[in-house]
Amino acid sequence: MSGIQIITEYDTSYSDTQGNFRKNMNVIPEDRTFVVQFNDIDGATNGDYESKEIMVDYKEADLENEEDEWYAGSITKKIDVTLNPKK
């Protein structure tokens, strides 16, 4: 479902027509938790949903594809989020 705003501490993105989004972030490779917020910004157009906030953990040990001392690798996370309809 489109019309969902996704906010992290670095930027804002939006869902596509299927409700999917992709977020790429360049950060210092260390264990950390990111807050990700989801907001319905199109009102009742695709259904009226409550906002939701989740925590996403990144562990340095999960890094893959390290190339050199300047590129520590990447972490891929697949996260399924269900928004609740507004009452």
Steps between C-alpha positions, in 0.01 A plus 500: 500500500642835405473810714708374792783725617804325652722712726842409638751721675668565165218567256145438384375269227162377378343164421437393142161386368560154649585642843871422464791726572877479499730696728876529450705661775871563530601485865794414721511121536400440860216335687207738509124526497310719257151635557283476190167680490213426259231762433192483278516829310228454238206489741216271400619460139653155563345447842557708812774350719656577837867599508745240624855512634734201506858437607743332258822353638823489300790293629854553377541121493231484226707701249557327165714578194781683675740641241761704685555712810275777356211273402402273787220331304123506496204365692169413337182486707154397385235642727126439471290768668123496539322828565177493697192674359395813687195449719 
